[in-house]
Amino acid sequence: MTDLRQARHLATEIPGPRSRALMARKTATVASGVGTTMPVFATRAGGGVVEDVDGNVLIDFGSGIAVTTVGASAPRVIEAVREQAEAFTHTCFMVTPYESYVAVAEQLARLTPGSHEKRSVLVNSGAEAVENAVKIARAFTGRQAVVAFDHAYHGRTNLTMALTAKSLPYKHGFGPFAPEVYRAPLSYPFRDGLDGAAAARRAIEVIEKQVGTPAAVVIEPIQGEGGFIVPAHGFLPAIAAWCRANGVVFVADEVQSGFGRTGQWFASEHENVVPDLVVTAKGIAGGLPLSAVTGRAEIMDAVHAGGLGGTYGGNPIACAAALAVIETIEADGLLDRARQIERLVTGRLIRLQEADKRIGDVRGRGAMIALELVHPGTGEPDAELARVVSAGARTRGVIVLTCGTYGNVLRLLPPLTISDELLHDGLDMLADAFRAGLNS
């Protein structure tokens, strides 16, 4: 970890003068389609904080959107990256392979759910990994149709935009999209009131009527951008069982929910679901670009030689970082820490909810917790309140992200290395932002 003091500190207003100057430079040179959540520019980060160019130290409830799970400057990751960079930065695994790629695949085989024989392919981003999972499922089954779910987010490439449910800002104006993608209703307990079995029957009926037997069903065990929706108990096992019974590849997109974020290595494990293919990214490599598809050997090996890969896929520096992340999670007990964070954060948020009827739901697992904001009485989504509260938290020195199909969900994704003191301080600031937004 850096020597960055683990305490919130506001040296200037947010944003400060140096950040404002940098934002002007960004506006002049960076495409306007690249938005930013925070109006500040980072200069250092570590543990549970981010320091900006004006000397403000912000509590990090975002982890770079669930990427820096072990902290932004984890010591083992820094050392592994340094050692690998001194050895070599690239050869292309498809030209001159190297051991660290194989070692990451071995660790993925060990850690992902199920004791079956597994294979992996390493690529660069979550979207790229999802696309490869679909390719593999199509090659294995000989079928083309793919089912995704309401509120899903799977990426920004053409195929993953088709799988993604939300139009703005992800899909609007970018079509036409890849064909043979179908959508089924997700279990959304706060909104639909169904138990897991009933929600699964509804989804399966839609799939059977609209598609028949697809190549794959792609689902986030806990949705990310769609609103941190945790399906009702029994929903995921029922969908997985239907897939097994019908020869459909069950693909768990664990890009945001994987690598210890929910208190298990993978969110699928909370209901003992064993996916056919698991997609990982984000927290896998401590901030370096790496993603993977890991799955049953017979499915993964259905693709012809040369059909999978990419120039940068499984870059040696990213692989070294991933091995260090896995070591850090295990050596430092971060799965248990995620569960501790869940108890602390959920307890605080439920008390806040009891005093504020605009908080319709508190949900999530581990260090992946959300509040859904609504208009009291009607329960209709309140996106404006989410905007006001998140902005208010930021001016108080706390990084808070929003999400959800309706834009009305606040999501908390602190690094697992954050201290209880920072958590409490950040939640105090969030509560202040709610009080300040009473008239919003």
N, C-alpha and C positions, 0 to 999 in steps of 0.2 A: 504494500500500500504506500501511497505517497505520504509526505509529512503534512498533508492538508488537514487542518483542524476540523474535527467532526462536530461542527456547530453551525447553525444558521447565523448569518451575519449580513446585514444590509449596510453597505458603505455609501450607496447612492440610491436614488429612486430607481425603479425598474421600468424601462431600461435606463441605464446610465449613459453618459455622453459618448463613451467609446463604442458601446454597442449601437447607439443611434448612428454613429458615423459608419460603422461597418454595415449596418442595415442599408444605408444609402448606397454603399459600394455594391452590396448584393443586388439591390434593385436595378442598378445600372448594368450589371453583367450576368446575372443568373436568370434563367428563364422564369417568367412569372408563375408558371405552373408548379414550380417547386415552392411549396408553402412551408412555413415554420410555425411550430406551436408556441415557442418562447421567443420574446423579442430581444433576447440577450445572446451574446456569443461566448462560448465556453473557452476557457484557457487551461483549466485543470479539473480533474475529477478523480474521486477515490472514495472507497467505503460507501457512505450514504449521502455524499454531497457532490455538488458541481460548483466550481468557482468560475465567475465570468470575468471578462476583460476589465471591468470596473472595480473588481475586488469584492463583489457580492458573492456570498456563499449560500447556495440554495439547497434545500433538502430535496433529495431525488426520489420522487414517488413514480418515476417513469422508467428508469433503467434503460433509456434509449429504446423504448418500446420492447421491454422484456429481453433485452440482449445482454446487458451487463449484470447477469444474475449473481455472479460471484464478486461483484464490484468492478468498477471501471479500471482499476489499477491493481488487480490481484497479483500478489508477489510471484506466485508460481507461473502465472501466465506471462508476466513481463520477462522473467528469466528464460522461460522456454522460447519465447519469441526472439529474444536476444541471441541465444545460442544457435537457433536455427538460421537466423539471418546471417550470422557469421559463417555458417557452413555453406548454405546456398539458398537462394530465394525462389528458384523455379527451375524445373527441368521439363515439366509436363509429364504427368504420371503415365500417359499413354505412349510416351517416347522412352523415357528412362525412369522407371518406377523407383519408389523409395519406401523405406520401412514404415514411416509414420502414417502413411495412407492405410496400409494394411493394419497397423495397430489401432487406428480409429475404427476401422471396420470390425476388428475383433472386440473392441469395447462396446460397440453398438450391438453386436450379436449377444454379448453378455447382459447388457442393461435393458434392452427393449423387451416388452412382455413376451412370454412364451419360451419353452425349452426346445422348440423345433430347430432344425438346421436353418441358418440364415445367411444371406448375402447382403452386401451394401454397395451402393454407388454414391460417390461424393461429388457434389456440385457446388454452386456458389450462393444461391439465394433460396428462400422459401418457395417463391413462385416457380423457379426452375425445378426444384425438387418435386413439387406437386405435378408439374407437367410430365416429368419423368415417371412418376407413379402411374399416371394415366397411360402413358406409352406402354409401360410394362404390363399393366392390367389388360390392355387391348391385345398386346402380343400373346399373352398367356391364354386369354379366353377366345380370341378370334372375333370378339364383338366390339362394337364401337360406342354404344350409349354409356353415358356417365351420369350418375345422379348426385346432385349436391342439395343443400338444404336452405330454407329461408334464413335470412340474416347472415349467411356465410360470407367469410372473406378468405380468399385463397391466393390473391396476388394481383399484379398489374400487367402481366403479359396477356396476349390475346386469349389463350385458352383459359387462364386463371381469371381473367375478367369475366368470361362467360360463366365460370363457376361461382364467381362472387355475386352476391344478391343486390348490393347497394349501388344505385346509379351514381349519384353525386357523392364524392368527387371522382369515383373510380372508373366509371364506365361511360358517362355522358359524353356523347360526340365521338366516341372511339370505335364504333361498330363499322361493319358487321363483325360478329364474334364467331368463334369456332362452333360448328354445328354439333348435334347429338349430345347436348347438355340439357338435362331435365332437373326440375326442382321439386322437392318434397317438403312438407311442413315439418318444422323442428318442434321438439318438445320445449315449450317456453312457459314454465309453471306460473310465473307471475301474471302472464297475459292469457293463457288458455285454460288454466285451472285443471288440466288433465293429469292423471297419474301416468307413470311411465308406460304401462301396458297399453292404456287407451291411446296415448300419443303415438306409440309405435304402430298400433293397428291402423291408425289414420294414415301415417306415412307410408306403410307398406301397401295399403289399398291404393294410394295415389301412384306409387311406383308400378304396381302390377297393372293398373289400368292404363297408365300413360306410356310405360316403357316395356313392360314384360320382364325380360331378364337382361339387365345391363351388364356391361363389362365390369363396372366398379361402382361402389357407393363411397363417396368422399365426404368425411365429416370431421369437424373439430370436436373432440370430446368435451371441451369447454370452449365456447366460441370466444374469439378475441375481439376484433373490430366490430363484430355484430352486436356486442353488448355484454360480453362476459356471461353469456347465458349458460347456466348449468342445467342440462336436461334432467327431467324427473328420474328418480331412481328406477332402474329397470328398462329405460328407453334404449340406451346404448347396447346392452346385452341382447335385447330382442331384435334390434336391427342387425347386429352381428350374427345372431343365430339364423335369421332369414337369409343372410348372405351365404352362410355355410351350406344351408339346405338347398340353395339354388345355384351354387357354383359361381357366385358373384364375389369379386375381390373387395374385401372391406379395407378401406384406406383410412387410417387415422392421421389427420393433419395435426401434428403436435408441435407445429412451428412455435406458437406462443405458449402453449401449456406444458411443453416438455422441459427436460433437463432440470428437474427439481422445483420448478416454479410452484407447483400445487402441493408440495409436501410428499409426493412420490416422484420417482424418476419420470414417469409419464402419467398423464391424467387418466388414461385408459385403465390404469391399475386400480383406481378407486372402486371400480365395479368388476374387477377381474376380467376385463375384456382383453382378448388377445387378437390384435389386428393381423390381417394378412400382410399389409404393408404399413410401415410407420414413416411419416415424413417429419424430419427435424431440421431446425435452423436456429436463428436468433441466439438463444442462450448457449448453444453448442460450443462456441469458440471464444467467448469472452470479449466480443466486439470485432473479431475478424470475420470476413465473409466466408462462411462455410455452411453447407446444408447436406442432407443425406436422404436417401430412400433405403430403408432396411426392411427385409421381409423374407418370407418363406423361400427357401432355396429353389424349389421347383418353379415358383412364379418368377423370381428375379432372373433365373437362368433361361427363361423362355425367349429372351431377346438375343438376336444373332450377334456374333462378335463384331465390335465396332459400332453397335447401335446405341450404346450409352457412353457418356463421357463429355469432355469439353476441355479446351486448352487450359483453363485455370482451375478446373474442378479438383478439389482435394489439394489445394496449394500447400506446400510443405510448411510454411509458417502458420497457416490456419490450422493444419493438422497438429502441429506442436502445441498450439494454443488450446485446441480441443482436449488433448490428452492432459494438459495442465488443469483445465476446468474440471474434468472428471476427477482427477486426483484431489482437487480442492474441495469439491462437494463431498467426497467421501471422507477425507482426512479431517475436515473442519465440521462435520456433522450438519451440513446445511439442509438436508431433508428435514431433520428435526427442527432446525431453525425456521424453516418455512411454516411448519405447523405452529410454532410458537408465535410467529408473526400473525398467522390467521387468528389465533385466540385473542391476541392483544388488539388488533385492528378491528376485527368483527365486534368484539365487546364494546369498544369505543363507538363504533358506528351505529350499533343497535341502540345504545343510549341516546345518541344524537337523533336517530329516527323516532324514538319514543317522544322526543320533545319537538319534533318538526315533521308535520304530516306531509310536507312536500317530498320527503324521502319515501318513496313507495316500496322499495325493496333493497335489501342488503344481501349480496350473494357472492359466491366464489369459494375458492379453496386455496389454502396456503397463502402465498404472497401474490395472489391474483384475485383481488377483491373489488367489488363495484357497488355503487349506489345508483339506483334508477330513480330519476326525479320526475315528479308528476304534479299535475294540478290537483290539489286536494278536492275531494268530493267526486270528481269525474274520473280520476286516474289517467287522464290523457297525458301523453308525454310532454314534458316541459323542457324543450331544448334551450330556450332563452335562459332559464335558471341555471342550467348546466354551464352555459357560456359565462354567465355573470360570476358564478361561484369559482369556476376554474380560473378565470382572470383575476378574481380577488385573491385567490390562494397564491397565484404567481407574484402579485405585487407584494405579498407578505413573505416571499422567499421560499415558496414551495412549488415544485414542478408537479402539476396534476394534469392528466390527459383525459380527454373525453372520447366517447365512442358510442356505438349503437346505431341501429337503422334509423332511429328517429332523432339521433344526436342528443339524447337526454340522459346519458349514462356517464358518470365519473368513474374512471378506473384507476386503481392504485396498484402499482407494480414496483414496489421498493426492491432494491437489491437485497439478497439474503444476508448480506454482511452489515446491514444497517443496524444501529444500536436502538435499544428501547427508548433512550432519551430523545433521539431524533424522531422516532415514530410518534412519540407523545407530543413533541413540539409541533411536528407537521400536522398532526390531527387537531391540535389546538388552533392552529392557523386556519385549517379547513373549517372548523366550527365558527371561527370569527368571520370567515367569508360568507358562510350561510347566514349568520345574523345580519351582516351588512347588506345582504341581498334580499331581506324580508320584503322590501317594497319593489322588487324587480317585477 
